Amino acid sequence: MMRNGGRLLVECLIALGATKSFGVPGESYLAVLDALHDTRGTLDFVLCRNEGGAAFMASAYGKLTGSPGICFVTRGPGATNAGIGVHTAMQDSAPMILFVGQVGTDMKGREAFQEVDYRAVFGALAKWAVEIDDVERIPEILARAWTTALTGRPGPVVVALPEDMLTTVAGAAPLGGPASIFEPAPAADAIEAARKILVEAERPVVLMGGANWTAGGRAALEAFAEQSDIPVVAAFRYQDQFDNGSPVFVGEAGVGMAPHVKELIRDADVILAVNIRFGEMTTDGYTLLSVPVPHQKLIHVHGSDREIGKVYVPSLGIHAGPNAFAATLSPVKGPWASWRAKARQAYEATFDAPVQPGPVDMVAVSAWLRDNLPDDVILTNGAGNFTVWPNKFFRFGPNARLLAPQSGAMGYGLPAAIAAKVAFPERTVVCFAGDGDFQMNCQELGTAMQAGARPVVLILNNGIYGTIRAHQERNYPARVSGTMLENPDFVSLAKSYGFHAERVASTADFAAAFGSALASPTGAILELMISPEALTPRQTLSQMRETALASQKAKS
């Protein structure tokens, strides 16, 4: 059977298992759009408003489901707009495939209209960037792209689609399905070596992360940690991957790291690091472990050999997938019960914070949400000081999920929430967004409206770019520049997109407003009026300023 490249590509994606895709249309890939016309209900196309939002949705979808998030964008401006999602997927280790329109092969190298060298542009952002130059090779390249996105350290792949490659007719058969690839399993002597290091420890810590855990893998790691009574710390924004209710869970190593977590990692004599890449946030700027040789004995387990030894020289490196590794673990015993108990007690204490100044107190709101959200809730957020509430003041049970960008990308939360509702329409999805963060991608409310994927969005409106203002007050106190916001009427904006919307002006009003939001069939936006003074849970904006001014005065 003869078919054009666009149809061949779509049939290959369906065979690989893709069911959802996100994108913004472009004339450069019309043949793909035409093929998608006949696949509704099999491979759906979610029409987005900006390529950045579409790429965020694909990245979040991959992180949430474990299947590559599929994104289609047009050449040039469309591709560069989508770059933020590729960068986020890479730092999140989330599987994603971005398909980008390209000029015809007969015009390559002339700087034709919207021409971009995608291998050069995305080569450092993605796991693999490739351009199709032979329509007959579409099945081969898609099979490799799918496998590359999923295996080792998962991540994004970029595939450029010259227009003539999509319109040319080919006789190649579509793929029959994805390759069945097992995670690399640890060698028996590697497990024995790890066990020997652990049984000799006095202050061990498990440091875990990544999104490619299976339910069985998570359960196996949890059973090992609990039976061994070893404290577990989640890497930056991966606290949803371990049951926070477990007595061995002691917190997250990320932005605004709790003092007890810093001390735990710094004072540990053995760190079992499973499926993490040792980013800046998880290591507190690479200060908790010495570079390149840590003072702690480090057992680093990862599915990608390129991550082992990338920053830190381990005492023992084990090239293995997280689930395969966890399945081999058996309990160890040692003199560290009080070490774990003290850390857990400190973690429990992190939920206690003073009453916040201003109309809506997020300490009280967070406590209400912890008590009332369903067990399988999906929380999302972008970037800003407001993220402390979903990231540090919520307990993720075994069925709850967090979609939050390790890249610190503003504007991620709303597209991620939409992707979550596309993937799991029956689940409660709550997006936390600052007023500045929300406006990075607020146009995607149109995507939510059209796709029928309507989350509950909490806009924490304090009228400032909070994170930058905090840094400003600490470094240039009382010299406010470029961080004050004049905002639109968020309630009217939300209603124009068909969302239920309310402005919450007091803490006492939140519970009723949230109940109305959950009951709304159209999704909801709640604008929470937050004081700029409530910039962090334990230090006000004025206190930051006063501390910085006093420090300056002492130095002068």
N, C-alpha and C positions, 0 to 999 in steps of 0.2 A: 504494500500500500504506500503510495506516494503522499507526502504531506509537506507543508512548508515548515521552516525552522521554528516559527512561533508556535505552531500546533505541536510539533515534536517536543519542544521544550516543556510545554504545559503537560503533555501526556507523560513525560518523564517525571515531572514533579509529583503528579498524582500517583504514579507507580512507586515513588520513593516514600510516599505517605503524607505529603503536604495536603492540608485541608483548608488552611486559611492563608491569605496573603494581604499585604497592606501596601498602599502606594498612591501616587499622584500620576495621572495619565500624561503621556507625552507622545508626540507624533513619531518619535524615534522607535517606539515599540508597539505600534498599532497592530501588528500581526499577533502579538501576544494577547493584547486586549480582545482581539477578535476571537481568539481561541478560548479565552476565559468566558466569553459570552455563553458558551455551551457547557460550562462546568459548574454552574451555580448549584450549590448543595453538595458538590463534590470537592471543588477547590474554589472557595469564595474569595472575591476581591473586595477588601474593605477600602472604600474611597476616602482618602485623607485630604487635609487642607494644605499641608506643607510637608515637604519631603523630610524635614527634620523630625516632625511629629510621626510620620510614617515609619522612619527608621527606628525611632524610640519604641514604637509599638512592636516592631519585628524583634528588636533586641529583648524587650520585656517578655514577649511571647515565648521566645526561645529559652529564656531563663526560667520561666514558670513551668513550661510543659516538657522541656528536655528535647523537643523536636525543633529543628532549625526554623527560626522566624523568617518568613519570606517577604521581601520588600522589592517593589518595582518602582523605579524612578527614571526620568528622562535624562538626557545627556547634559553636560556642562553645569548650568546653575542647579538643576535638579540633583545631580550627583554630589556637588559640593554642599548643598543644603543637607543631604543625607549623611554627610561625613560625621556629624556629631553622634549619630546612632551607631555607626561603625566603631568609633572610638570607645563609646560606652560599652558596646558588646565585647570588645577586646578586653577592657579592664575588668568587666564583670565575668569574663570567661563564659560568655553566653553564646550558644550556637545560632548563627544567623547567616542568611545568604542574601546579598544585595545584588539585584539585577539592574544594570544601568544601560540605557540606550546609548548608542554610539553612532558616529557618522559612518556612512558606507565605506567599505574597504577601498573603493576607487578614489576616495577623497582624503584618505589618511595622510598625515604629515604635512598638510597644507595650511594648518590652523583654520580649518573650515568652521562653519557656523557651529558654535558650542562644542567644538572638538576639545577633548581632554585626553592626555595620556594617563589612563586609569592605573596602569601598573606602577607608574611613577607616583601618582597622587596617593593611592591607597596601599602602596607596597609596605609602608611602615605602620599603617593603621590596622591592617587586616592580617589574618593568618596566611591568606593567599589571595592574590589578585591576578585575574586571567582574562584574556579577550578571545572570543571565539572567532577563528578565521577560516573555519571549514564547517559547513552546516552538517556534514556527515559525522562530525565529532561531538555534536551536542550531547548525545547520551553519555559518552565517555567523560566529558568535562563535568556534566551534572552529577554523575556518580562520584567523581573525585571531590567535587565541591561539597556534596552532602557528607561524605565520609570525613573530609578535612574539618568541617564545622563541628562534628560530633566527637571525634577521637582525640586522644592525648589531652591537652588542655583545650577544651571547647572554645570556639570563637567565631568571628565573622569571616566570610569569604565574599569577595566581590567579583562578579562575572559581567564583563562588558559585552554588549550585544550590538554589533554593527547592523545597521538597518537591513542591508541586503542579505545578511545571514538569516534573518527572520522571514524574509519573503521568498528566498530561494527554496525550490522544491527538492526534497531529498528522499532517498529510498531507505535510509537507516531506520531500523526498528526501535521503538521506544524501549526504555528499560523495563525489566520485569519486576523489579523490586529493589530494596536497598540491600547492601551487603550485611551479613550477620557477623559482627565483629565483637569479640569478647574483650573486656578490659584486660590489660596485662596483669598477671597474678604474681605475687611475691614469691621468690624462691624460699624453700624451706629453711635454708641456712641463714637467709636474711631475717626471717621471722625469729629464729633462735637467737641471732645476734641482737635484735631489738629487745627481745625478752630479757636477755642478760643485762643490758644497759638499764632497763626499767627496774628490775628486781634489786639492783644496787643503788637505786635512787633514794634520796631522802625527801626531796621536794619536787615531784614530777608534775607536769602540766600537759594536758592534751590541747593543742591549738588546731582547730578544724575550720574548714570553709569550703567554698565552691558550691555550684548549683547542680552538679551532675551526680547527686546522691540518689540511690533508690531507697524505697521504704525499707527493704531488707538490710541495706548497707547502714542506714541511719540506726536501725534497731540494733544491729550487731555492735556498732561503735558505742551506743548508749549502754548496752548490756555489759560490754567490757569495762567502760568507765565506772559504772555503778558497782559492779562486782569487785573492781579493783580499788574503788573509793578514790579515784584520781580526779581532781578538778578539771573541768572542760571550759575553755575560752573559745568563743566564736571569733573568727576574723571579721574585719570591717564589713558590716551590713550583711552578714550571713548568720545572724543569731536565730533565724527561722529554721535553720537546718538541724537544730538540736533542741529537744524539748526543754524549754526554760523552767518547767516545773520539776525537772529532775533535781535531786539533791546535790548532784555533782556539777550542775551548770552554774558558773560563777560570773558570767558577764561577757561583754563584747569588747574586743580590742579594735577601737576605731576612733573617729573624731570625738573629742571631748571624753577621752578614755578616763574611766573612774580610777582614782588613785590606787585602789586595791588591786585592780587588774594590772596596772603598770608594775606595782611591787611584785605581784605574783610571777609575771614573766621575767622581770629583772632578777628576782631572787631564786628562781627555779634552778635546780641543778641538772634536770633533764626535761627537754621539750620534745614531745611527740607531735610533730607538725604534719597533719594529714590534709592533702589536697589544697594547700594554700600557696600563694606565690610571693609572700613576704613583701607586701606593698608598704608604702610610706606610712599610711595611717595605722596599719596593724602593728608596726614596729615603733610607733611614736617618733617618726622621722629617723628611723634606723638607729635609735639610741638605746633600745631595750636589749638588743643583742649587738655585740661588737662586730664591725665589718673589717675583714672578711671572715674571721674565725671567732665565733661566739665563745664566751666563757662558759655558757651552759653546754652540756652535751646535747647535740641536736640530732634527732632522727627525723629526716625529711622524706616523706612519702608523697609521690606525685605520679600521675599517669603520663606526664610528659617529662622525658629525660632532660629537656632544655630548662626546666624549672629547678632541677636539683643542682645546687651549687651556683646558681645564677647570681645570688647576692651573698649567701652565707655558705661556707664550707661545712658540710655536715659531718658529725662523727660517724653517722651511718646514713647513706642515701639508699632509698628503696624505690625502684621504678615499678610502680603498681597503681592500678586504679583504686579509688577510695573504697568502693564496695567490695572488690576482690580482697583488698587488704584487710578491711574490717572483719570479713568473714573468717579470716584465719586467726584472729586474736583470741587468746584465752586469758583469764584473769591472772593478775599478779598481786602480791601482797607486800606491804612495806610499812614503815613507821610514819606514815603521812596523814593519818586520820584527822588530827587537829589542824593540819595545814589546809586540808579540804574544807573542814567545818568552818574555820575562820573566814575563808574566802567566800563561802556561801552566805554566811552571816553578813558580811560586808556587802555582798550583792543585794540581799534583801533590803538593806538599809538605803540603797540608792533610790528606792521609790519614795522615800520620805524627803519632802522638800517644803520650804516655807510657802505660805500663802503668797500668790503672785499679785503685784500691784496692777490696777487697771480693771476694766469692766469684766472681762472673761478670764478666769483663772485656769490655766491649762493643767496645773497639777490636779485640780478637782475634776476637770473634764477627762483627763487621762485615766484617773481612777474609775470614773463612771464607765468609760469605754472598756477598760479591763474587765469590769464586772458584767458587762451587758452584750458585748459583741459575740457573735457565734464562734464556735470552736474552729471553724474552717474559714474564717475571714481572711481576706487578702488585703494587706495594707500597702500603699504605694506612697512615694514621696520623691521630690526633686532634690534641690539643694538650698540650704539656708539654715540659720539658727533654729528655725521652727522644727527641723527634723529631729531634734532631741526628743520630742514627744513620742512619735512612733518608734524611734530607734532605741530610746533609753527608758521609756516609761510604759512600755507594753510588754506583756509576757506572751511569747509565742509558744503555743502548744504544738503537739506533733502534726496537727492538720492545718495550722495557720501558715501563711506565707507573707514574706516581705519582698517587695520589688523596689529597690533603692539603688541608685547608681554609684558604684565605686569610683567612677570618674568625677563625681561631684558636679554633674551636669544639671544646671537649672532647667526647668521645663519638662523634666522626665516624668514626673508623677502623674499628670493627667493622661498623656498617651499610654503610659503603663497601665493605668486603671482601665482605660478603654480596651486595651488588649486583653486584660484579665477578664473583663466581662464578655468579650468575644469568645475567649477560650472556655470560660465557665459561667454562662449566663445565669445559672441558678445560685451562685455564691454571692455573698455580700462582699462588695469591694469598696474600700474607703480610701480616698486620696487625701493626703495632707499636702497643702500648698501654701507658701507664703504669698503675699500680694504681689511681690516682684516675680517670684517663681511662677505663679499662675499665668502671668501675662506673657511669659515666654512662649506659651503654646495654647492660649485660651481659645484660639480659633478652632482647635480640635473638638470643641463642644459640637461643632457642626458634624464632625465625623461620628461622634457618639449619637447624635440625634438621628442621622441617616441610617446608621448601622443598628440602631436599637440597643446599643451597648452603653447603658447609662449608670455610672457609678454614683456614689455619694462623695461629694467633694467638700472638704473643709478648708476654706480660705482663711488663714490666720493673718488678718489685716492689721499691721502696726505702722503702716505709712513709711517704712524705711527698708533699704537693703540691709537687713539686720546683721549678717555676717561681716560685711565690709564695714558697717558702722562700728561694730565691736572692735575690729582691728584698728579702725581709725581712732577711736577713743583711747585705746591702749598705747598707740604710737604717736598720735597727734591730738592729744586731748583738747576738747572744746573748739576744735577747728573743723567744723562740719562742711564737707565738700563733696557733692555728687552722690549723696546717699539718701536724700529725702525724696519721697514719692508723692505725686499727686495722682490719685487713682480714679478710675471710672466708677459708676454705680454698678457694682458687681451683681446685685440682685436683679436689676433691670436687664443687664447683659445676659444673665443666665436665663431669665424668663423669655428673652427674645429667641433663645435656642430651644425653647419648650421645656426647660427644666423647672421643677419646683424650686423655689429659692426663698430664703429668709435671712434677715440680718439678726444675729444673736448679740444683744447688747448687755447681757449679764450672765453670769455663771448659772444662776437659778433657772434661766430660760433654756439652757442647752438640752436637757433631757427630753423635754417636750418637742423641741425643734428637731432633734435627731430622730425621735419616733415618727414624726411626720415625714422626714426624709426617707426613712426605711419603707414607709408605707406608700410612698409615691411611685406610681408605675413609670414615671418619666425620668427617674433619677433626680438628684437634688444637689443644690449648692447651698451651703450654710456659710455665711460671712461672719466670722468670729472677730469681734472688736477687741484687739489686744493692745495693751499699752506699750509704747516703745521702751518704757522702763523695764518691762518683763523680757529682757533680751536673752538672759540665761536663767535657768531655774534657781540659781543660788547667788547670783550677783546682778544687781540692777545696772542700767546704763549709767546712772549718776555715780554709783559706786565705782564702776570702771574708770570713769573720768576722774573722780577724786583720787583714786589710787595712783593713776598715771601722773596727775599734777603733783601729788606729794612726792613721787619718785623723781620727777624733774627738778622739783625744788631742792630735794636732798642732794642731787648731783651738782647743782649750780653753786 
